[in-house]
Amino acid sequence: MRHGRTGPRDLVREPEPRQPGRILDARLHLLDRQVLDVDEVPVCTLDDIELEVVDGEAAEDGRIDGSVPVVIAALLTGPVLGTRVFGGRPPASRWYRLPWRHVADVGTAVRLGVHGADLDATWLERWTRDHVIGRIPGGTHDPESSA
């Protein structure tokens, strides 16, 4: 008989208190997902998330260790191809932030409740359309409208 010994099996763990809202696994539900605007037009691919501490404080160095509840403050997208190939992380100034309040649904794609043309994340596509594609003969012609 095992009297007087306590081990991990003998400890009773209390369940975690239920938090309001939906619990998302960032890797499973968010990262590398396509982001669509309100018209189902692709806006970008989700590269990272920005977290915010709820009712508490993070450590002095700004790290979140999992002991305090957090919420998603923004979805981040930006030029990450180079960092995925060579390693590292782009500077914070290179990220485009899509505030979490714009998210309407999280499913196989992340759907926004705003138009993509109004977001800073699509400036490069708009600039390329106006300054490069628009200068090609026939570049402003929509082949769908003439059919």
N, C-alpha and C positions, 0 to 999 in steps of 0.2 A: 504494500500500500504506500501511497505517496502522501504522507501527512506533512504539513508545514512547508511544502515547496510550492512556489507559485511560478508559473511560466506564462508564456504568451497565450496559451489556450485557456488559462484560468482567469484572465482579465476580461471583463465585460466592457465592450466599447459602446458608448452612447452613439446613436446615429447623429450625423451632422444636422444642424438645424436647417430647415427648409428655407431657401432664399426666394424672394419674390422674383418673378420674371422667368425667362427661358434659359436653361443652362446649355451652352454651346461648347463643343470641343473645337478649338481653333483649327487644329490640323485637319480634323475630319469634316467640319461644316463650313469653314471659311477660306483658308489659305489656298491659293491657286484656283479659285473659283472665278467664273466669268461674272462680271457685274453688268447688269442690263438696266437701262433707264425705264421710265414709265411707259415708253412706246415699244419696249422689248428690243431696243437697238443696243448692241454691245458698246459699252463705255470703256472698259479696261479689264484687266485681270487683277484680282486681289493679291497683293504681295505681302502685306503685313497688317497688323492691327495695333492700335494705340489703346492702352488700358488706363483706367482712372480708378483710384481707390475710393470706395464708398464708406462713409462714416468712420474714418480712421486716418492714419498717416502711414506712408511708406517709410522705409528706412531712410536714414540721412543721405545715403548715396543715390536715392531714387529707385532702388530695386524693390520689386514686389516679391515677397518670399512665399506667398500662398497662405499666410496666416490671417490675412485680411480680405474681405470680399472686394471684388473689382467688377467694373462694368466696362463695356467697350465704348470708348470715346469717339474713335474714328477708324475708318478703313483707310489703309495706306497703299498707294500705288506709285510707281515711278520707274526710273531707269535702273533695273536690277540685273540685266543680262550679264554685264561685266562682272558684277560681284558674285553671281552664281557660277561663272566660269572660273574666275581667278580668286574668289574668296573675299572676305571682308564684308563691309556694310556701307551703303551709301550714306552720306551725311544727311542729317535731319532736314536741311534746307532743300534737298532734292526730292523729298517725298511730296506727293499730292494727297491731301487729306479730304476724305469724303465723310462728313459728320454722320455719326450713327443715326441721328434723327431723320436722315434722308432714306434709311433702309426701310422698305415696306415688307419684304419677305426674304427668308433664307430657306432655300430649297436646293435643287440641283444647281441653281445659279442664284446669285444674290441680286434681288430686284430692288431698284430704287424707286422712290415716289416722286422724283424730279426728272426733268429733261436733261439728257446728257450734254446738250449744247450749252447749257448754263454752267457747266462745271469746268474748273481749271484743268482737270485731268485730261481733257480732250483738246487742249490748245494746239498740240503738235499736229494732230490730224487735221484740224481746221486750217492751220498755217500751210500744211502740205497741199491741201485741196486748193487753197486760194493762190498760193505762190508757185507751185510746181505743176500740179495736175491741170489747173486752170489755164496755164500758158501753152499746154499741148493742144494742137489743133483737134477739135472735137472733144477736148477734155471737159468742157462744161455741158456737153450734150448728154442727156439721160436716155440711154437706149430703151429703157422700159416705157417711156412716154410715147415713143413713135410707133410702138407695136399695136 
